[in-house]
Amino acid sequence: MSATRPLRLDTNSLIESAPKDARVRRHGKQRMTESQRRSLRRLKHERGNGSDPSSPSHDTLEDTIFNTFRDVKSDLLSVATFIKHLEETGLRQDDPRLQECIKHLQEVLSEDEHMDRDIFIQCISENIGVIGRALTGNFVIPEWKSFCSYIEEIYNKAESNISGKVADYIPQLARFSPDNWGVAVCSVDGQRYGIGDTNVPLSLQSCSKPMTYAIAATEMGTDYVHQFVGLEPSGRSFNELSLNHNKQPHNPMINAGAILMSSIIKPDLSAADRFDYMMNQYQKIAGGEFVGFSNATYLSERDTADRNFALAYYMRENKCFPPGSTGLQETLEFYFQLCSIEVTCEAGAVMAATLANGGICPITEERVLDPDSVRNTLSLMHSCGMYDHSGEFAFKVGLPAKSGVAGAVLLVVPNVCGIMTWSPPLDTMGNSVRGVQFCNDLVSRFNFHNYDILKHHTTHKLDPCKSNADAQSHEVVNLLFSAANGDLTAIRRYSVLNVDLGKSDYDGRTALHLGAAEGRLDVIKFLLERCPVNPCPRDRWGFTPLDEAKRFGHTEVVEYLEKNVAALKKKRKRKSESSDMCLRSKKSAELEETKNGQD
């Protein structure tokens, strides 16, 4: 199944939506039409910017972006090229944070899809914060395309897993195809990616439980909520008729706990207003992405709810419900409604990312949930979120997650991203087979496990929050800085870490160059005598370390290099020749042995 294509700028629709007199062909240098001038003046007026569009540009971030993507000959910028680079960072055109930019592009875009500096700057200036962060690599996952390629690889691997069985105890769930498989990712900076069936509505089922708990804890406080529900994993089935030693549901992630949560949210409101309130909260958590309701699933839930009714009556018998909570029938119907709320994988990923972001929705930047409530929600998801598989999942994956019998898995990587996977076939524990495999493979590839960051823990996992180019540049800078400052301890440490001590910067300057230029004889001796670095590297200007030592008058270094470089070259040449001779002898012996064996 191919990856969901990122949203593309529909230039035809933008041209059609542009003012009629703006759709003219430009010849040579672009000139603004009167309609565009009016739009430009209006944009300036709305921001209180009275500067003349034709005034000289300043060295602003907007100017830098324009200069980066403009065509040098025409001094114009291709909107399609700009949008393409923006999407490669993970942003989408329907991102609420780009709303004004896309709107202004629609107002002033010309037929040839190119814009001059003034028009471009006015179009992006209202959203320059998020655009600037995207194009300068200041998002949490700087190499987004590379990260997404790994996600696609993990997705494809899990797709071949055809084990498991679609839940059939709720008739509506049994109608989903076992071939459905989708994964969506949303970072805490609002970077988006989806592959597979990510736009198919599915009911949240038990994936609604962490959201309901977080909303209740935000509304009434964690201390109040946990007067009526426990914190511990039950160690039993999610719908078992049992309470903890305090006569409370074990935790909010099982049916009994979620039913109790449903009883304490806005008990003074009517049933309709309570449902509207929760739908509104879910939509805020999802950042305006699709959140719907399946009445068919709700009716199906209600018709097959004998165990949930039994749980509710059992809790009422043990006086679990708080004073002033809603009636039992009303509570259960509200619980069924919450389980029947529909989302897509795309919406679910944003919801998970809101939890990963401490309660602030990444794509709207609105504070929806209290950060303490989010922290407690993630703790419960970590210990209780995957039914009877929770302990093993915490051990192997080490991340907060919640599964539902519709086949969804909400996975939270705190401070990094939220992920939703969806595949209806379930294992014997009630978790999506492909979803669990995806989570396991994800933490095998990336250092997302909560304890991958332990001191002295050696791992070859990837860290997507670091740019490979930045890491390599940082390593070179530190190496050269250490050599220039004579920090032999740091040089030795890099040697132990198998860092290439002959690395050079953009100008071809090596640690040997810097050590020679600064007269660091001990560093030079270590590099030449202990490490196999090239004794005569040339930088972009053709200078060797010996040239540097002479230029800056370091006589001891000059004498050492003149005396030892030639000797080192001869020694290494002899060693290389000896190694080649041994290799030839070994090959000759192998050939002779083969020949004897044939005889």
Beta strands, then each sheet from edge to edge (+ up, - down):
strand 1: 70-71
strand 2: 76-78
strand 3: 114-115
strand 4: 165-166
strand 5: 182-187
strand 6: 192-196
strand 7: 202-203
strand 8: 291-293
strand 9: 341-343
strand 10: 401-403
strand 11: 408-413
strand 12: 417-422
strand 13: 425-426
sheet 1: 1+ 2- 3+
sheet 2: 4+ 13-
sheet 3: 6+ 5- 12+ 11- 10+
sheet 4: 7+ 9- 8+
end
